[in-house]
Amino acid sequence: MYTRPWMKEAGILTTIVLLGLVLRLFSFSWNTFPHADVGGDVMVGSVFLQLGNLWDEAPDPLAPRHPTLFPIDSREGIPALQHGPVWILLGSGLSSLWHGNTEADVYFALRLLSVMFGTTMIVMLWLVSRPLIGKEKALVCALWTSMSYLLIDYSGNGAFYVLQGTLYLLWLLIALKQPTWKRAAALGTVTGFAYLVNYQSIMLLPASIFLELFQCTQKRKCLLNMIAVTVMTGLLASPWLIRNALLVGDPFAHHLLNSNYVFSKSGIHATVVDYVYQFPGTWERTSAIISMIVTSWLPNNSFYVARKLFILAPIAFIFFSYGLINQILSRERRYRLLPVLLLFAAHFLISASWPITKFRYFVPLLPLVFLLSLEAIEHLVPRPRTQILLLSLISVTFVLTALLTYLSVPTHTYYYDGAITTDPFSGRGEWNYLRDNNFLPSP
């Protein structure tokens, strides 16, 4: 039988989730055009519904042949590799329910999915937070997630980052259990699925292995668990790897496709031989990339991440920064928060080691910052009354930041130059959209 405190907690959580859902439906309404990589997913999804294959370029024997990264004839079609298949297939499958096969149909479906997973993220974070920071703080964590403008906007724009963030929280929910081979298999399953959503999620594999290693009490059992994680990840990813091997001759072709951007930022240039791009040797590429990561990308992007989190988690980020030191040094807190700390570190490193940390990478990261911030406040501000005043102040700043962001950009979106904070590319996508659709005021 449910107790009165539990019913009260459930009622508050339901209210928070409904608030988040309403705000995300508003986001659904103002995201009227697909941004950047969302546009690519929409196009591939529409082609899949029409032709039955995931193509970046559909076969066209009359088109001129152009160079590719792989030894294939571009006139026979270029397989889609930029993103994993899960998000595209989910959007295509949903749009097929009303027999839609146009890009508009797929975009509509992807926006619906982002609303659904963006709302689910609120509940998932509450489930993860409750055993770590208590029921009151877990509700605050859910409230901040509900009101965060970043998470609201991305929960309606059709991008897969809210699903990635939700899978991160599912990984955490499993990782907080006692280490067993079943937990290891479950972690591997989530890792493999998340990898097929966004390749960036591959960092869940080393995070899982380090988790098993740090919690190891018996070497043999620890080794078996690490094998279980790796095998399950490989099994989930194997259909995509086999498909890529059959189509272009390389199971990890999708990584080469994305690495081409890294090569160019490292000063590595390709030559074209028989319509195929050829790159310098592995050692030359590796040394150039490592040098750029250490001397440029990681330090510059670390500053960028800190600067943006200061805005995205107003005031709370200050407590997060100070608290993180103690959370790592304190044996008891480190052990209790180990999965969260590992996940944060893994996502931060893979994001900051990229040539430019894209603003969208904050979507899976921000809920972890909320959780760690609240845990730090619990220890740094021990007086309950002061805590209540502080948490109320932080919640008000979330509302003000959201309001200012909404009012600062006519399209209300965060994807490009969404005021308050900007994408590192300093794009003009929103302005161009307003200009092209005659929404700009007359001079």
C-alpha positions as CSV (number, residue, x, y, z in Angstrom):
1,M,0.0,0.0,0.0
2,Y,1.3,3.4,-0.9
3,T,2.1,5.8,2.0
4,R,1.1,9.4,2.1
5,P,4.7,10.7,1.7
6,W,5.1,8.5,-1.4
7,M,1.8,9.7,-2.9
8,K,3.0,13.3,-2.3
9,E,6.3,12.6,-4.0
10,A,4.6,10.9,-6.9
11,G,2.2,13.9,-7.3
12,I,5.1,16.4,-7.3
13,L,7.0,14.3,-9.8
14,T,3.9,14.0,-12.1
15,T,3.5,17.8,-12.0
16,I,7.1,18.3,-12.9
17,V,6.9,15.8,-15.8
18,L,3.7,17.4,-17.1
19,L,5.4,20.9,-16.9
20,G,8.3,19.5,-18.9
21,L,6.0,17.9,-21.4
22,V,4.1,21.1,-22.0
23,L,7.4,23.1,-22.5
24,R,8.6,20.4,-24.9
25,L,5.4,20.6,-26.9
26,F,6.1,24.4,-27.2
27,S,9.6,23.5,-28.5
28,F,8.0,21.1,-31.0
29,S,5.9,24.0,-32.3
30,W,8.7,26.5,-32.7
31,N,11.2,24.1,-34.3
32,T,9.8,24.5,-37.8
33,F,12.8,23.6,-39.9
34,P,15.5,20.9,-39.5
35,H,18.9,22.1,-38.4
36,A,22.2,20.9,-39.7
37,D,22.7,17.2,-39.0
38,V,19.0,16.8,-38.4
39,G,18.4,17.7,-42.0
40,G,20.7,14.8,-43.0
41,D,18.8,12.3,-40.9
42,V,15.5,13.5,-42.3
43,M,16.8,13.1,-45.9
44,V,18.2,9.6,-45.3
45,G,15.0,8.6,-43.5
46,S,12.8,9.8,-46.5
47,V,15.0,7.9,-49.0
48,F,14.8,4.8,-46.8
49,L,11.0,4.9,-46.9
50,Q,11.0,5.4,-50.7
51,L,13.8,3.0,-51.7
52,G,14.2,0.7,-48.8
53,N,17.9,1.4,-48.2
54,L,19.9,3.9,-46.1
55,W,21.5,6.1,-48.7
56,D,23.3,9.4,-48.5
57,E,23.2,9.4,-52.3
58,A,20.7,7.1,-54.1
59,P,22.0,5.1,-57.1
60,D,22.0,7.2,-60.3
61,P,23.9,5.8,-63.3
62,L,23.5,9.1,-65.2
63,A,25.2,11.2,-62.5
64,P,28.9,12.0,-62.9
65,R,31.2,9.9,-60.8
66,H,33.0,11.7,-58.0
67,P,35.7,10.7,-55.5
68,T,34.7,8.9,-52.3
69,L,36.5,7.7,-49.1
70,F,36.0,4.1,-50.2
71,P,36.7,2.0,-53.3
72,I,33.1,2.2,-54.6
73,D,31.5,3.8,-57.6
74,S,29.4,6.8,-56.4
75,R,27.0,6.3,-59.3
76,E,25.9,3.0,-57.6
77,G,24.9,4.9,-54.5
78,I,26.7,6.2,-51.4
79,P,25.6,4.3,-48.2
80,A,24.6,6.5,-45.2
81,L,27.4,6.3,-42.6
82,Q,27.4,9.7,-41.0
83,H,25.1,8.7,-38.1
84,G,24.1,5.3,-36.7
85,P,20.9,3.7,-38.0
86,V,18.7,3.7,-34.8
87,W,17.4,7.3,-34.8
88,I,16.7,7.3,-38.6
89,L,14.9,4.0,-38.5
90,L,12.8,5.1,-35.5
91,G,11.8,8.2,-37.3
92,S,11.1,6.3,-40.5
93,G,9.1,3.7,-38.7
94,L,7.0,6.2,-36.9
95,S,6.2,8.2,-40.0
96,S,5.2,5.1,-41.8
97,L,2.3,4.7,-39.4
98,W,0.5,7.4,-41.3
99,H,2.0,6.3,-44.6
100,G,4.3,9.3,-44.7
101,N,7.5,9.1,-46.7
102,T,8.4,12.7,-47.4
103,E,11.1,14.7,-45.6
104,A,8.4,16.7,-43.8
105,D,6.9,13.4,-42.5
106,V,10.2,12.1,-41.2
107,Y,11.0,15.5,-39.6
108,F,7.6,15.5,-37.9
109,A,8.2,12.0,-36.6
110,L,11.7,12.8,-35.3
111,R,10.3,15.8,-33.5
112,L,7.7,13.7,-31.8
113,L,10.4,11.2,-30.8
114,S,12.5,14.0,-29.3
115,V,9.5,15.2,-27.3
116,M,9.0,11.7,-26.0
117,F,12.6,11.0,-25.0
118,G,13.1,14.5,-23.7
119,T,10.2,13.9,-21.3
120,T,11.4,10.4,-20.4
121,M,14.8,12.0,-19.5
122,I,13.1,13.8,-16.6
123,V,11.8,10.6,-15.1
124,M,15.1,8.8,-15.7
125,L,17.2,11.4,-14.0
126,W,14.8,11.3,-11.0
127,L,15.2,7.5,-10.8
128,V,19.0,7.8,-10.9
129,S,19.2,10.8,-8.5
130,R,16.9,9.5,-5.8
131,P,19.3,6.8,-4.2
132,L,22.3,9.2,-4.6
133,I,21.0,12.5,-3.3
134,G,17.6,11.8,-1.6
135,K,14.0,12.2,-2.7
136,E,13.8,16.0,-2.2
137,K,17.0,16.8,-4.2
138,A,16.0,14.2,-6.8
139,L,12.7,16.2,-7.4
140,V,14.8,19.4,-7.7
141,C,17.0,17.6,-10.2
142,A,13.9,16.7,-12.2
143,L,12.6,20.2,-12.0
144,W,15.8,21.7,-13.4
145,T,15.8,19.2,-16.2
146,S,12.2,20.1,-16.9
147,M,13.0,23.9,-17.1
148,S,16.4,23.8,-18.8
149,Y,16.0,25.7,-22.0
150,L,18.7,23.6,-23.7
151,L,16.9,20.4,-22.9
152,I,13.5,21.9,-23.8
153,D,14.7,23.1,-27.2
154,Y,16.5,19.8,-28.0
155,S,13.4,17.9,-26.9
156,G,11.5,19.2,-29.9
157,N,14.0,19.8,-32.7
158,G,14.3,16.2,-34.0
159,A,17.9,15.6,-32.9
160,F,19.0,12.3,-31.3
161,Y,20.8,13.9,-28.4
162,V,18.0,13.6,-25.9
163,L,17.8,9.8,-26.7
164,Q,21.6,9.6,-26.2
165,G,21.2,11.4,-22.8
166,T,18.3,9.1,-21.8
167,L,20.4,6.1,-22.6
168,Y,23.2,7.5,-20.5
169,L,20.8,7.7,-17.6
170,L,19.7,4.1,-18.2
171,W,23.4,3.1,-18.2
172,L,23.7,4.9,-14.8
173,L,20.6,3.2,-13.4
174,I,22.2,-0.2,-14.2
175,A,25.7,0.8,-13.1
176,L,24.5,1.7,-9.7
177,K,23.6,-1.9,-9.0
178,Q,26.0,-4.4,-7.5
179,P,28.6,-5.8,-10.0
180,T,27.5,-9.1,-11.4
181,W,27.7,-10.7,-14.9
182,K,24.1,-9.8,-15.4
183,R,24.9,-6.1,-14.8
184,A,27.9,-6.4,-17.1
185,A,25.7,-7.8,-19.9
186,A,23.1,-5.1,-19.4
187,L,25.8,-2.4,-19.5
188,G,27.1,-3.9,-22.7
189,T,23.6,-4.0,-24.2
190,V,22.9,-0.3,-23.5
191,T,26.4,0.6,-24.8
192,G,25.9,-1.2,-28.1
193,F,22.4,0.3,-28.6
194,A,23.7,3.8,-27.7
195,Y,26.6,3.4,-30.1
196,L,24.1,2.9,-32.9
197,V,22.3,6.1,-31.9
198,N,25.5,8.2,-31.8
199,Y,29.0,6.9,-32.3
200,Q,30.2,9.2,-29.6
201,S,28.5,6.8,-27.1
202,I,31.3,4.3,-27.7
203,M,32.9,5.9,-24.7
204,L,30.4,3.9,-22.6
205,L,32.5,0.9,-23.3
206,P,35.7,2.1,-21.5
207,A,33.5,3.6,-18.8
208,S,31.9,0.2,-18.2
209,I,35.3,-1.5,-18.2
210,F,36.8,1.0,-15.7
211,L,33.7,0.7,-13.5
212,E,34.2,-3.1,-13.3
213,L,37.9,-2.6,-12.7
214,F,37.4,-0.1,-9.9
215,Q,34.8,-2.2,-8.2
216,C,36.7,-5.4,-8.6
217,T,37.0,-7.7,-5.6
218,Q,37.9,-10.9,-7.5
219,K,40.2,-10.7,-10.5
220,R,38.6,-13.6,-12.3
221,K,35.1,-12.3,-11.9
222,C,36.2,-8.9,-12.8
223,L,37.8,-10.2,-16.1
224,L,34.7,-12.2,-17.0
225,N,32.5,-9.1,-16.4
226,M,34.7,-6.9,-18.7
227,I,34.5,-9.6,-21.3
228,A,30.7,-9.7,-21.0
229,V,30.5,-6.0,-21.5
230,T,32.7,-6.1,-24.6
231,V,30.9,-9.1,-26.1
232,M,27.4,-7.6,-25.6
233,T,28.5,-4.3,-27.1
234,G,29.9,-6.1,-30.1
235,L,26.8,-8.2,-30.6
236,L,24.5,-5.2,-30.6
237,A,26.8,-3.2,-33.0
238,S,27.6,-6.2,-35.3
239,P,24.7,-5.8,-37.7
240,W,25.9,-2.3,-38.6
241,L,29.5,-3.4,-38.8
242,I,28.6,-6.3,-41.1
243,R,26.5,-4.1,-43.3
244,N,29.3,-1.6,-43.7
245,A,31.8,-4.3,-44.4
246,L,29.6,-5.7,-47.2
247,L,28.9,-2.3,-48.8
248,V,32.2,-0.5,-48.6
249,G,34.7,-3.2,-47.5
250,D,35.3,-1.7,-44.0
251,P,33.2,-2.5,-40.9
252,F,34.4,0.7,-39.3
253,A,33.9,2.8,-42.4
254,H,31.6,5.2,-40.4
255,H,34.5,6.2,-38.2
256,L,36.7,7.0,-41.2
257,L,34.0,9.1,-42.6
258,N,33.8,11.2,-39.3
259,S,37.6,11.1,-38.9
260,N,38.0,12.9,-42.2
261,Y,36.9,16.1,-40.4
262,V,39.5,15.4,-37.7
263,F,42.2,14.9,-40.3
264,S,41.4,18.2,-42.0
265,K,41.6,20.1,-38.6
266,S,45.0,18.4,-38.0
267,G,46.4,19.6,-41.3
268,I,46.2,16.1,-42.8
269,H,45.2,16.3,-46.5
270,A,44.2,13.5,-48.8
271,T,45.1,12.9,-52.4
272,V,42.7,11.3,-54.9
273,V,43.8,8.0,-56.6
274,D,41.3,6.3,-58.9
275,Y,38.4,8.3,-57.4
276,V,39.4,7.3,-53.8
277,Y,40.8,9.6,-51.2
278,Q,44.1,8.4,-49.9
279,F,45.5,9.6,-46.5
280,P,49.1,9.5,-45.0
281,G,50.1,6.5,-42.9
282,T,48.7,5.7,-39.6
283,W,51.6,6.9,-37.5
284,E,51.7,10.3,-39.2
285,R,48.0,10.7,-38.8
286,T,48.0,9.6,-35.1
287,S,50.9,11.8,-34.1
288,A,49.4,14.9,-35.7
289,I,46.0,14.3,-34.1
290,I,47.5,13.6,-30.6
291,S,49.6,16.7,-30.9
292,M,46.5,18.8,-31.7
293,I,44.4,17.3,-28.9
294,V,47.1,18.0,-26.3
295,T,48.2,21.4,-27.4
296,S,45.0,22.9,-28.8
297,W,41.7,21.1,-28.8
298,L,41.5,19.8,-25.2
299,P,42.6,22.9,-23.4
300,N,40.6,25.3,-25.6
301,N,37.5,23.1,-25.5
302,S,37.7,22.6,-21.8
303,F,37.5,26.4,-21.3
304,Y,34.6,26.5,-23.8
305,V,32.7,23.7,-21.9
306,A,33.2,25.5,-18.5
307,R,32.1,28.8,-20.0
308,K,28.9,27.4,-21.4
309,L,28.0,25.3,-18.3
310,F,28.3,28.5,-16.3
311,I,25.3,29.7,-18.4
312,L,23.4,26.5,-18.8
313,A,23.6,25.7,-15.1
314,P,23.5,29.2,-13.6
315,I,24.9,29.3,-10.0
316,A,24.7,25.5,-9.8
317,F,27.8,25.2,-11.9
318,I,29.8,27.1,-9.2
319,F,28.9,24.4,-6.6
320,F,29.5,21.7,-9.2
321,S,33.1,23.0,-9.8
322,Y,34.0,23.2,-6.1
323,G,32.2,20.0,-5.2
324,L,33.8,17.9,-7.9
325,I,37.2,18.2,-6.2
326,N,35.8,16.8,-2.9
327,Q,33.7,14.2,-4.7
328,I,36.8,12.8,-6.3
329,L,39.1,13.0,-3.2
330,S,36.6,11.7,-0.7
331,R,36.7,7.9,-0.6
332,E,33.1,7.5,0.5
333,R,31.6,10.0,-2.0
334,R,33.9,8.8,-4.8
335,Y,32.7,5.2,-4.4
336,R,29.0,6.2,-4.2
337,L,29.2,8.5,-7.2
338,L,31.7,6.4,-9.2
339,P,29.4,5.6,-12.2
340,V,28.3,9.3,-12.5
341,L,31.9,10.5,-12.3
342,L,33.1,8.0,-14.9
343,L,30.3,8.9,-17.2
344,F,30.9,12.6,-16.9
345,A,34.6,12.2,-17.4
346,A,34.2,9.9,-20.5
347,H,31.7,12.2,-22.2
348,F,33.7,15.3,-21.3
349,L,36.9,13.9,-22.7
350,I,35.4,12.6,-26.0
351,S,33.6,16.0,-26.5
352,A,36.6,18.2,-25.6
353,S,39.1,16.1,-27.6
354,W,37.1,16.8,-30.8
355,P,38.4,19.7,-32.9
356,I,35.4,21.8,-31.9
357,T,33.1,20.9,-29.0
358,K,29.7,21.3,-30.5
359,F,27.0,22.9,-28.5
360,R,24.7,19.9,-28.9
361,Y,27.2,17.8,-26.9
362,F,25.9,19.5,-23.8
363,V,22.5,17.8,-24.0
364,P,23.7,14.4,-22.6
365,L,26.1,16.1,-20.2
366,L,23.9,18.7,-18.5
367,P,21.7,16.2,-16.4
368,L,24.9,14.8,-14.9
369,V,26.0,18.4,-14.0
370,F,22.6,18.9,-12.3
371,L,23.0,15.7,-10.2
372,L,26.6,16.4,-9.2
373,S,25.7,20.1,-8.4
374,L,22.9,19.1,-6.0
375,E,25.1,16.5,-4.3
376,A,27.8,19.2,-3.8
377,I,25.2,21.6,-2.4
378,E,24.1,19.0,0.1
379,H,27.7,18.9,1.5
380,L,28.8,22.6,1.0
381,V,25.5,24.1,2.4
382,P,24.5,21.9,5.4
383,R,21.8,24.1,6.8
384,P,18.3,23.0,5.4
385,R,16.8,26.5,5.4
386,T,19.8,28.0,3.5
387,Q,19.6,25.1,1.1
388,I,16.0,25.8,0.3
389,L,16.7,29.5,-0.3
390,L,19.7,28.6,-2.5
391,L,17.8,26.0,-4.6
392,S,14.9,28.4,-5.0
393,L,17.3,31.1,-6.2
394,I,18.9,28.7,-8.7
395,S,15.5,27.5,-10.0
396,V,14.5,31.2,-10.6
397,T,17.7,31.7,-12.6
398,F,16.7,28.8,-14.8
399,V,13.4,30.5,-15.5
400,L,15.0,33.8,-16.2
401,T,17.7,32.3,-18.5
402,A,15.0,30.4,-20.4
403,L,12.9,33.5,-20.8
404,L,15.8,35.6,-22.0
405,T,16.9,32.9,-24.5
406,Y,13.3,32.6,-25.8
407,L,13.0,36.3,-26.3
408,S,16.5,36.9,-27.8
409,V,16.0,34.8,-31.0
410,P,12.9,35.0,-33.2
411,T,13.1,31.3,-34.0
412,H,13.6,30.6,-30.2
413,T,16.1,27.8,-31.0
414,Y,19.5,27.1,-29.6
415,Y,21.0,25.3,-32.5
416,Y,23.1,28.0,-34.1
417,D,23.5,31.5,-32.7
418,G,20.9,31.3,-30.0
419,A,22.0,34.3,-28.0
420,I,22.8,34.0,-24.3
421,T,25.3,31.4,-25.5
422,T,26.5,30.6,-29.0
423,D,27.6,27.6,-31.0
424,P,31.4,27.6,-31.5
425,F,30.8,27.7,-35.3
426,S,29.2,31.1,-34.9
427,G,26.8,30.1,-37.6
428,R,24.0,32.3,-39.0
429,G,21.5,29.6,-39.6
430,E,18.7,31.3,-37.7
431,W,19.3,34.6,-39.5
432,N,19.4,33.0,-42.9
433,Y,16.2,31.2,-42.2
434,L,14.5,34.4,-41.2
435,R,15.8,36.2,-44.3
436,D,14.8,33.4,-46.7
437,N,11.3,33.3,-45.3
438,N,10.9,37.1,-45.2
439,F,10.6,37.3,-41.4
440,L,13.1,40.0,-41.0
441,P,11.8,43.5,-40.4
442,S,12.1,45.9,-43.3
443,P,15.2,48.3,-43.1
